Structures are given as C-alpha cells and as structure tokens.
C-alpha cells in the first residue's frame, strides 16, 4: 500500500496492519490476539471478555481528566467475499489493497473497511500522543456480521462510559441515531436422492457477475438476487415441462445480496430444445429488467452428466417455495420525515443442496419490531407450506432514536463548524450493535458515523479516501469538546 498519499497517515498505517490479520466472522482469534497485544504494548489497561470482545482504556490527556468517559466502538470481523475464480483463503491470506484514484480497493476480495477502518481510527487514537481527549474506552466487538453475537454476548458493566460513538456507518456526512432490528430464518428440506427418470436430459445453468451488496442498506437499489432469479427460471420450467432438481447452490452470507449461483436439473429429453429456448428468452428479459443496475451479468446453460436427483415431491415443493418466498422491500417507513427509508425487508440469502438436505437462509429486517415479527412469520409460513423444517433465531433489536441526545447535538454542531454545512441525521435499514447496547446500557447516549464505503459485502467494496480525513477531524473535535 502506498501510504504517503493516504491521509491521515496514522489511520491508513493502522488499516494496513489490520489487513495483514485474518479476521473472518466467527474466526477472529488472530485479531483478538493482535488487539490485545497492541493495547498491552502501549501500556494501557486491556481486557478481553468471555465472548472475545476487546476493550482498551486510555487515560485522559492532562487537563481533561474531569471529562466524561467516551466509548469508541467498531467490530473486528469482516465479510469474506471474493471473485469466483480467485484463489484466496480468508483464514490465512492478507487482504491486498490498492489505490484507484480517490478510492481504496482490494484485489478480488472484500476490502475489510467494514469495519476495519473503524478499528484503524480507534487504534490511531490509542497510539496518538498529541490528541486532546477525556477518558476513552476503545471497544472492538467480534462477529458483528453473522449475528452481532459479540455485542449480544457482552455483559453489562464491560463498558463504563455514558456516551458511545459507533464507527460502523458508510456515508460521510450522515449521523445515524437509529437502526433496524433483524432475524434470520433457516429452512431445511430433507430427502433421499434417487435416480432420474428414463430418457432424461441434464442441464446446468449458472449466473454470475451481479453487483450484490449489503442486504439491508442496498435492498432497495433494484439489484439482482441470484437465488431468486434462478428460482424464477426453475419454476417456469417446472410448470411447463416438469423437471427433477439435482443441485441448486447460490449465495453465501445472510447479510449479502447473492451475486452468483448454479443449478443442475433433468428434463424429459423431448423437452430439451424448448427449455433452451426458454432460457434464451429468460436471459434477455432479465437483462432488460436490470439494465440500469446490472451491467456485468453472465449467464450460461450447458448439458451435463446425469446424477442422482431429489424426489419429485420434494423438488416441486422446494422450487415452489423459492418462487413464493418474499424478497426485497416489504414496506417503507410511514413517518413523513423518513419516508425514503426502508422499514421492512427480506433477503433470500443462500441455498445449498447437499446429499440429503437442502438448506435455505433468509434475513429479515425492520425498524419496527412488530413488523419484523410479521415479516419473519411470512417467510416462515411459505417454507412451512412446502414441508420444510424452519428455525428462526431471536435476532437483534432495533435501536430507537433518543430525542434528548446531547451527543447527537454535539456531533451536529461540530460538523457544521468544521465543514460549513449541516450533516444529515438519519436512521438506517441495517443492523448496528447499538440496538443490543441499548438493551444492556439503557442510559447510553449513542451516535454512529463513518467514512464513505461502497459495494460493501462484495468484492467491489471500496473506501472513499478523502472522507477518512473528514471523519478523523470530526471525531477529534468531538473528543476535545464532549
């Protein structure tokens, strides 16, 4: 990484160090050890709770000892997505970054700026010797991306401050004061495979090159969902010609819009030409539907070898369920001032067909908890009708806006003074750990902001370099005046 052109250098130097440390969600052991050593080498009080969250406490600079303790918080894990043909192991390999104009990107993988850049900002503040601030607690939570289990497992009393700045937002100039709650649904179809009918012809279809993105923040941006798109074609063939499903694998992560997928199925040999013609028409229609948002879609159909298939009864019900299950925006917010914000949504995130079972994962979100319950029930019912076993987690709560927030007022005031314009004060249709913190620390005054990121949760993830310095200046002014 060419650090001299990246400012502030102290932050980008820390980010470069972080990207040498593998940190997939649920496999953050190396990152926990790295952060613990970092705090101890600075001679600062460092502790790790039983969940794996790390807290490093930095005393106030002289003259600021009487200021209230402020918590800075980021999550240490990253979404691990890569281009399909890239040989890369997220458990062992370092992220390779490069500068493209004013953007920082990674070579074929997610960049890890979500939320590695937040961690880097905290580490730069901890290592600094010339920043004015009161007592600080820098907190690094684990496993935010696959269920917020680090924040969920944190016990009351681990943090002691009364104010918290979450550094996990993705649009500079926006200060977030509320977020959506979420829940995951797992549907399992069980079966014993069998041989395909006589005179069957096997076809393999694939889709790749979709934009993908964050299943909350990008759900309203008319991006193709590879699981749902392939399901559409399978349903069409099933209705017109009949088919026997052998494989259906698409998507990877609950919090990412699926970008690619593959399906293998058998049709009566007499119908193969009709199915090929249907595919050509289908591809043309999909390209037209998504001609604005999806510029790099790649479709293929080819004949393939015969293999054991799902029983007809399971195959039919599975494909019907995949066609029926709700995906995308379910409702927008009713309040006039935030009518632009998605209220409730579902992301059909992945499907995997194994030797004896097919597993479908969906992710529901809502800023209204009763609406979240309803959306989760809607998804559950679709799979129950198809005969699947359905399991839903407890999820995580929404974070409600605090009308009397002194921290919000200070964040707005300092931003205006620094940059001569008003920041936007918003809610977000994504999960933030602030929701879980608000349950265990009901009096905690919180805001969330960060530099501009695009393409998060995909190999197109990129960080807009100039905004890092803006966030840095804003944060240092808050530290001085809180």
C-alpha positions as CSV (number, residue, x, y, z in Angstrom):
1,X,0.0,0.0,0.0
2,X,1.3,3.4,-0.9
3,X,0.7,5.1,2.4
4,X,2.2,8.6,1.8
5,X,-0.8,9.6,-0.4
6,X,-3.3,8.4,2.2
7,X,-4.3,10.8,4.9
8,X,-4.4,10.8,7.8
9,X,-1.3,8.5,7.5
10,X,-1.7,7.3,11.1
11,X,-5.2,5.8,10.3
12,X,-4.2,4.2,7.0
13,X,-1.0,2.8,8.5
14,X,-3.2,1.1,11.1
15,X,-5.6,-0.2,8.4
16,X,-2.6,-1.7,6.6
17,X,-1.6,-3.5,9.7
18,X,-5.2,-4.7,10.3
19,X,-5.4,-6.1,6.8
20,X,-2.5,-8.4,7.5
21,X,-4.5,-10.2,10.1
22,X,-7.2,-12.7,9.0
23,X,-10.5,-11.9,10.7
24,X,-13.5,-13.8,9.2
25,X,-16.6,-13.6,11.2
26,X,-16.6,-16.3,13.9
27,X,-12.9,-16.8,13.3
28,X,-11.4,-13.6,14.9
29,X,-8.9,-15.3,17.2
30,X,-5.9,-13.8,15.5
31,X,-7.5,-10.3,15.5
32,X,-8.3,-10.6,19.2
33,X,-4.7,-11.6,20.0
34,X,-3.4,-8.7,17.8
35,X,-5.6,-6.1,19.5
36,X,-4.7,-7.4,23.0
37,X,-1.0,-7.2,22.2
38,X,-1.5,-3.8,20.7
39,X,-3.1,-2.4,23.9
40,X,-0.6,-4.0,26.2
41,X,2.4,-2.8,24.2
42,X,1.0,0.7,24.7
43,X,0.9,0.1,28.4
44,X,-2.8,0.6,28.6
45,X,-5.4,-1.3,30.5
46,X,-6.6,-4.0,28.1
47,X,-9.2,-6.7,28.7
48,X,-11.0,-9.4,26.8
49,X,-14.4,-10.6,27.9
50,X,-15.5,-14.2,27.7
51,X,-17.2,-13.6,24.3
52,X,-14.0,-12.3,22.8
53,X,-14.7,-8.5,22.7
54,X,-11.6,-6.4,23.4
55,X,-11.6,-3.1,25.4
56,X,-8.6,-0.8,25.7
57,X,-8.8,2.0,28.1
58,X,-6.8,5.2,27.5
59,X,-6.5,7.8,30.3
60,X,-7.4,11.5,29.6
61,X,-4.8,13.9,28.4
62,X,-3.7,16.4,31.1
63,X,-6.4,18.9,31.8
64,X,-9.2,16.7,30.5
65,X,-9.4,14.3,33.5
66,X,-12.8,15.6,34.6
67,X,-14.5,15.0,31.2
68,X,-17.0,12.1,31.0
69,X,-15.7,8.7,29.7
70,X,-16.4,8.3,25.9
71,X,-16.6,4.9,24.3
72,X,-15.4,4.4,20.7
73,X,-16.6,1.2,19.2
74,X,-16.1,-0.8,16.0
75,X,-16.4,-4.5,15.0
76,X,-13.2,-6.5,14.3
77,X,-14.7,-9.1,11.9
78,X,-15.2,-8.7,8.1
79,X,-17.4,-10.2,5.4
80,X,-15.4,-12.6,3.3
81,X,-16.4,-12.5,-0.3
82,X,-14.2,-13.0,-3.4
83,X,-14.4,-13.3,-7.1
84,X,-15.4,-16.9,-8.0
85,X,-12.1,-17.7,-9.8
86,X,-9.8,-16.1,-7.3
87,X,-7.5,-18.4,-5.2
88,X,-7.7,-16.8,-1.8
89,X,-8.0,-18.1,1.7
90,X,-9.5,-15.6,4.2
91,X,-8.3,-17.8,7.1
92,X,-4.7,-17.3,6.2
93,X,-4.1,-14.7,3.5
94,X,-3.7,-10.9,3.9
95,X,-6.0,-8.6,2.1
96,X,-4.2,-7.0,-0.9
97,X,-5.2,-3.3,-1.3
98,X,-4.5,-0.7,-4.0
99,X,-5.4,2.9,-4.7
100,X,-7.6,3.6,-7.7
101,X,-8.0,7.4,-8.0
102,X,-9.7,8.6,-4.8
103,X,-10.8,5.0,-3.8
104,X,-9.0,2.3,-1.8
105,X,-9.9,-1.2,-3.1
106,X,-8.9,-4.8,-2.7
107,X,-7.7,-7.2,-5.4
108,X,-10.7,-9.5,-6.0
109,X,-11.9,-9.6,-2.4
110,X,-13.9,-7.6,0.1
111,X,-11.7,-4.8,1.4
112,X,-12.4,-5.2,5.1
113,X,-13.1,-1.5,5.6
114,X,-16.4,-2.6,7.1
115,X,-15.4,-2.3,9.8
116,X,-11.6,-2.4,9.7
117,X,-11.4,1.4,9.0
118,X,-13.3,2.0,12.3
119,X,-10.8,-0.2,14.1
120,X,-8.0,1.6,12.5
121,X,-9.3,5.0,13.6
122,X,-9.6,3.7,17.2
123,X,-6.1,2.3,17.1
124,X,-4.7,5.6,15.7
125,X,-6.3,7.5,18.6
126,X,-4.9,5.0,21.1
127,X,-1.4,5.3,19.7
128,X,-1.5,9.1,19.4
129,X,0.4,11.4,21.8
130,X,-0.9,14.8,20.5
131,X,-4.7,14.4,20.7
132,X,-6.8,16.2,23.3
133,X,-9.5,14.0,24.9
134,X,-11.1,12.8,28.2
135,X,-11.0,9.2,29.4
136,X,-11.5,6.8,26.5
137,X,-12.7,3.2,26.2
138,X,-11.9,1.8,22.7
139,X,-14.1,-1.3,22.2
140,X,-13.7,-3.9,19.4
141,X,-16.5,-6.4,19.2
142,X,-16.3,-9.7,17.4
143,X,-18.8,-11.4,15.0
144,X,-20.9,-8.5,14.1
145,X,-21.5,-9.6,10.5
146,X,-23.1,-13.0,11.2
147,X,-25.5,-12.2,14.0
148,X,-23.9,-9.5,16.2
149,X,-23.0,-12.2,18.7
150,X,-20.1,-10.2,20.2
151,X,-22.4,-7.4,21.2
152,X,-25.0,-9.9,22.3
153,X,-22.6,-11.7,24.5
154,X,-21.2,-8.6,26.1
155,X,-22.3,-8.3,29.7
156,X,-23.4,-5.1,31.4
157,X,-20.5,-3.4,33.1
158,X,-17.9,-4.3,30.5
159,X,-18.1,-0.7,29.2
160,X,-18.4,2.1,31.8
161,X,-18.9,5.3,29.7
162,X,-22.2,7.1,29.3
163,X,-21.7,8.0,25.6
164,X,-20.7,5.9,22.7
165,X,-19.7,6.6,19.1
166,X,-20.1,3.6,16.8
167,X,-17.7,3.9,13.8
168,X,-19.6,1.5,11.5
169,X,-21.6,3.7,9.1
170,X,-20.9,4.1,5.4
171,X,-21.8,7.6,4.3
172,X,-19.7,10.5,5.5
173,X,-21.9,13.5,6.4
174,X,-24.6,11.2,7.8
175,X,-25.1,10.8,11.5
176,X,-27.2,7.8,12.4
177,X,-29.3,7.7,15.5
178,X,-31.4,4.6,14.9
179,X,-31.2,1.2,13.1
180,X,-33.3,-1.8,12.1
181,X,-33.7,-4.9,14.0
182,X,-33.2,-8.3,12.3
183,X,-33.8,-12.0,12.4
184,X,-32.6,-15.0,10.3
185,X,-34.7,-17.8,9.0
186,X,-33.3,-21.2,8.1
187,X,-35.4,-23.7,6.2
188,X,-34.3,-27.3,5.7
189,X,-35.8,-29.7,3.2
190,X,-34.8,-33.4,3.8
191,X,-34.8,-36.2,1.3
192,X,-33.2,-39.3,-0.1
193,X,-31.9,-38.9,-3.6
194,X,-33.0,-41.2,-6.4
195,X,-32.1,-41.9,-10.0
196,X,-33.6,-39.7,-12.7
197,X,-36.4,-41.0,-14.9
198,X,-35.5,-42.8,-18.0
199,X,-34.9,-40.6,-21.1
200,X,-33.9,-37.6,-19.0
201,X,-31.6,-34.8,-20.2
202,X,-29.4,-33.0,-17.7
203,X,-28.8,-29.2,-17.9
204,X,-26.6,-26.9,-15.9
205,X,-27.5,-23.2,-15.6
206,X,-25.3,-20.6,-14.0
207,X,-25.4,-16.9,-13.2
208,X,-22.6,-14.6,-12.0
209,X,-21.4,-11.0,-12.2
210,X,-24.3,-9.4,-10.2
211,X,-23.5,-6.4,-8.1
212,X,-24.7,-7.9,-4.8
213,X,-24.2,-5.7,-1.8
214,X,-25.4,-5.2,1.8
215,X,-28.7,-7.0,2.4
216,X,-30.0,-4.0,4.4
217,X,-28.5,-0.9,3.1
218,X,-28.7,-2.0,-0.6
219,X,-32.0,-3.9,-0.5
220,X,-34.0,-1.0,-2.2
221,X,-31.5,-0.5,-5.0
222,X,-33.0,-2.8,-7.6
223,X,-30.1,-5.3,-7.6
224,X,-30.5,-8.8,-8.8
225,X,-30.8,-11.6,-6.3
226,X,-29.1,-14.7,-7.8
227,X,-31.1,-17.1,-5.7
228,X,-34.5,-15.6,-6.6
229,X,-33.5,-15.2,-10.3
230,X,-32.5,-18.8,-10.8
231,X,-35.6,-19.8,-8.9
232,X,-37.8,-18.0,-11.4
233,X,-36.4,-20.0,-14.2
234,X,-36.7,-23.3,-12.4
235,X,-40.3,-22.6,-11.6
236,X,-41.1,-21.7,-15.2
237,X,-39.5,-25.0,-16.4
238,X,-41.2,-27.0,-13.7
239,X,-44.6,-25.5,-14.7
240,X,-44.2,-26.0,-18.4
241,X,-42.1,-29.1,-18.9
242,X,-41.5,-30.7,-15.5
243,X,-38.0,-31.1,-14.0
244,X,-36.1,-33.1,-11.5
245,X,-33.7,-30.9,-9.4
246,X,-30.2,-32.2,-8.7
247,X,-28.3,-29.2,-7.5
248,X,-29.2,-25.6,-6.5
249,X,-26.3,-23.6,-4.9
250,X,-26.3,-19.8,-4.7
251,X,-25.4,-17.1,-2.3
252,X,-23.1,-17.4,0.8
253,X,-23.9,-14.9,3.6
254,X,-27.1,-13.9,5.3
255,X,-26.1,-10.2,5.1
256,X,-25.2,-10.1,1.4
257,X,-27.4,-10.0,-1.6
258,X,-26.4,-13.2,-3.5
259,X,-24.3,-12.4,-6.6
260,X,-24.0,-15.8,-8.3
261,X,-25.3,-19.3,-8.4
262,X,-25.6,-22.7,-10.2
263,X,-28.5,-25.2,-10.7
264,X,-28.4,-28.7,-12.3
265,X,-31.7,-30.4,-13.3
266,X,-33.1,-33.0,-15.5
267,X,-35.9,-32.6,-18.0
268,X,-37.6,-35.0,-20.4
269,X,-35.2,-35.4,-23.4
270,X,-38.0,-34.4,-25.7
271,X,-38.3,-31.0,-24.0
272,X,-34.6,-30.0,-24.0
273,X,-34.8,-27.7,-27.0
274,X,-37.9,-26.0,-25.6
275,X,-36.0,-25.4,-22.3
276,X,-33.0,-24.0,-24.1
277,X,-35.3,-21.6,-26.0
278,X,-37.0,-20.6,-22.7
279,X,-33.5,-19.9,-21.2
280,X,-32.6,-17.5,-24.0
281,X,-35.8,-15.6,-23.7
282,X,-35.5,-15.6,-19.9
283,X,-31.9,-14.2,-20.0
284,X,-33.0,-11.4,-22.4
285,X,-35.8,-10.5,-20.1
286,X,-33.6,-10.4,-17.0
287,X,-31.0,-8.3,-18.7
288,X,-33.8,-5.8,-19.7
289,X,-35.2,-5.8,-16.2
290,X,-31.8,-4.9,-14.6
291,X,-30.3,-2.9,-17.5
292,X,-29.7,0.1,-15.2
293,X,-28.2,-1.6,-12.1
294,X,-26.6,-4.8,-13.5
295,X,-24.0,-4.2,-16.2
296,X,-21.9,-7.3,-15.9
297,X,-24.3,-10.2,-15.7
298,X,-23.1,-13.5,-17.2
299,X,-25.5,-16.4,-17.9
300,X,-24.7,-19.9,-19.2
301,X,-26.6,-23.1,-20.0
302,X,-24.9,-26.3,-20.9
303,X,-25.6,-30.0,-21.0
304,X,-24.0,-32.0,-18.1
305,X,-23.7,-35.5,-16.7
306,X,-26.5,-37.4,-15.1
307,X,-26.5,-37.6,-11.3
308,X,-29.0,-38.6,-8.5
309,X,-31.9,-36.1,-8.1
310,X,-34.2,-35.0,-5.4
311,X,-37.5,-36.9,-5.1
312,X,-40.2,-35.3,-7.3
313,X,-42.4,-34.3,-4.4
314,X,-39.5,-32.5,-2.6
315,X,-38.2,-30.9,-5.8
316,X,-41.6,-29.5,-6.7
317,X,-42.2,-28.1,-3.2
318,X,-38.7,-26.6,-2.9
319,X,-39.0,-24.8,-6.2
320,X,-42.5,-23.5,-5.4
321,X,-41.2,-22.2,-2.0
322,X,-38.3,-20.5,-3.6
323,X,-40.6,-18.8,-6.1
324,X,-43.1,-17.8,-3.3
325,X,-40.9,-16.6,-0.5
326,X,-40.9,-12.8,-0.2
327,X,-37.7,-11.0,-1.2
328,X,-36.8,-7.3,-1.2
329,X,-38.6,-4.3,0.2
330,X,-41.8,-5.2,2.0
331,X,-42.7,-1.7,3.4
332,X,-41.3,1.8,3.5
333,X,-41.4,4.0,6.7
334,X,-44.6,5.8,7.3
335,X,-43.3,8.8,9.1
336,X,-43.1,11.7,6.6
337,X,-39.6,12.8,7.5
338,X,-38.1,9.4,6.9
339,X,-40.5,8.1,4.2
340,X,-37.4,7.4,2.0
341,X,-36.2,4.8,4.5
342,X,-37.0,1.1,4.1
343,X,-38.9,-0.1,7.1
344,X,-39.2,-3.9,6.5
345,X,-37.5,-6.2,4.1
346,X,-36.3,-9.8,3.5
347,X,-33.2,-11.1,1.7
348,X,-33.3,-14.6,0.3
349,X,-29.6,-15.0,1.0
350,X,-28.5,-18.5,0.1
351,X,-29.4,-22.1,-0.8
352,X,-27.2,-25.1,-0.6
353,X,-28.3,-28.6,-1.7
354,X,-26.3,-31.4,-0.1
355,X,-26.6,-35.2,-0.4
356,X,-29.6,-35.5,1.9
357,X,-30.9,-31.9,2.6
358,X,-31.3,-28.5,1.1
359,X,-30.8,-25.5,3.3
360,X,-32.2,-22.0,2.6
361,X,-31.1,-19.0,4.6
362,X,-33.1,-15.7,4.7
363,X,-32.5,-12.5,6.6
364,X,-35.5,-10.3,7.7
365,X,-35.1,-6.7,8.9
366,X,-37.3,-3.9,10.2
367,X,-37.1,-0.7,12.1
368,X,-40.5,-1.7,13.7
369,X,-40.3,-4.8,15.8
370,X,-43.9,-5.9,15.3
371,X,-43.4,-5.6,11.5
372,X,-40.2,-7.7,11.9
373,X,-42.3,-10.4,13.6
374,X,-44.8,-10.3,10.8
375,X,-42.1,-10.5,8.0
376,X,-40.4,-13.4,9.7
377,X,-43.7,-15.2,10.1
378,X,-44.5,-14.6,6.4
379,X,-41.2,-16.1,5.3
380,X,-41.6,-19.0,7.8
381,X,-45.1,-19.8,6.5
382,X,-44.0,-20.0,2.9
383,X,-41.5,-22.7,3.8
384,X,-43.8,-24.5,6.2
385,X,-46.4,-24.8,3.5
386,X,-43.7,-26.5,1.4
387,X,-42.9,-29.0,4.1
388,X,-39.6,-27.6,5.3
389,X,-38.3,-27.6,8.8
390,X,-38.0,-24.0,9.8
391,X,-35.8,-22.5,12.5
392,X,-35.7,-18.8,13.4
393,X,-33.3,-17.1,15.8
394,X,-34.2,-14.5,18.4
395,X,-32.5,-11.8,16.2
396,X,-31.4,-8.5,17.4
397,X,-33.4,-5.4,18.4
398,X,-33.9,-2.1,16.6
399,X,-32.2,1.0,18.1
400,X,-34.7,3.7,18.7
401,X,-33.8,7.4,18.3
402,X,-33.2,9.4,21.5
403,X,-34.8,12.8,21.3
404,X,-32.7,14.3,24.1
405,X,-29.3,13.1,22.9
406,X,-26.5,15.5,23.9
407,X,-24.0,13.5,21.8
408,X,-26.1,14.0,18.7
409,X,-26.4,17.7,19.3
410,X,-22.6,17.9,19.7
411,X,-21.9,15.8,16.6
412,X,-24.1,18.1,14.5
413,X,-22.7,21.3,16.0
414,X,-19.1,20.3,15.5
415,X,-19.7,19.1,11.9
416,X,-21.3,22.4,10.9
417,X,-18.4,24.3,12.4
418,X,-15.8,22.2,10.6
419,X,-17.4,21.9,7.2
420,X,-19.8,24.8,6.9
421,X,-22.9,22.6,6.2
422,X,-25.4,20.5,8.1
423,X,-25.0,16.8,8.4
424,X,-27.9,14.5,7.8
425,X,-29.3,12.9,11.0
426,X,-30.8,9.6,9.9
427,X,-32.0,6.1,10.7
428,X,-30.6,3.1,8.7
429,X,-32.1,-0.1,7.4
430,X,-29.3,-2.2,8.7
431,X,-28.3,-3.8,12.0
432,X,-26.0,-1.9,14.2
433,X,-24.7,-3.1,17.5
434,X,-26.2,0.0,19.1
435,X,-29.5,-1.8,19.3
436,X,-28.0,-4.5,21.6
437,X,-26.1,-2.0,23.6
438,X,-29.3,0.0,24.3
439,X,-30.8,-3.1,25.9
440,X,-27.9,-3.6,28.3
441,X,-27.0,0.0,28.8
442,X,-30.4,1.8,28.6
443,X,-28.9,5.2,29.5
444,X,-26.2,5.1,26.9
445,X,-26.2,8.1,24.6
446,X,-25.1,6.9,21.1
447,X,-24.5,8.0,17.5
448,X,-22.9,6.2,14.6
449,X,-20.9,7.7,11.7
450,X,-18.0,6.8,9.4
451,X,-16.3,7.4,6.1
452,X,-17.9,6.6,2.8
453,X,-17.9,3.0,1.7
454,X,-19.5,1.5,-1.4
455,X,-20.0,-2.1,-2.5
456,X,-19.8,-3.5,1.0
457,X,-20.2,-7.2,1.5
458,X,-18.9,-7.8,-2.1
459,X,-15.6,-7.9,-3.9
460,X,-16.4,-4.4,-5.2
461,X,-16.1,-2.9,-1.7
462,X,-14.2,0.4,-1.8
463,X,-13.4,3.2,0.6
464,X,-13.5,6.9,-0.5
465,X,-10.2,8.1,0.8
466,X,-11.0,11.9,1.3
467,X,-13.8,11.1,3.7
468,X,-11.5,9.3,6.1
469,X,-9.7,12.6,7.0
470,X,-13.1,14.3,7.3
471,X,-14.3,11.7,9.8
472,X,-11.0,11.9,11.6
473,X,-11.2,15.7,12.0
474,X,-14.8,15.5,13.1
475,X,-14.1,12.8,15.7
476,X,-11.1,14.7,17.2
477,X,-13.2,17.8,17.6
478,X,-15.9,15.8,19.4
479,X,-13.2,14.2,21.7
480,X,-12.0,17.6,22.7
481,X,-15.4,19.1,23.4
482,X,-17.5,16.3,24.7
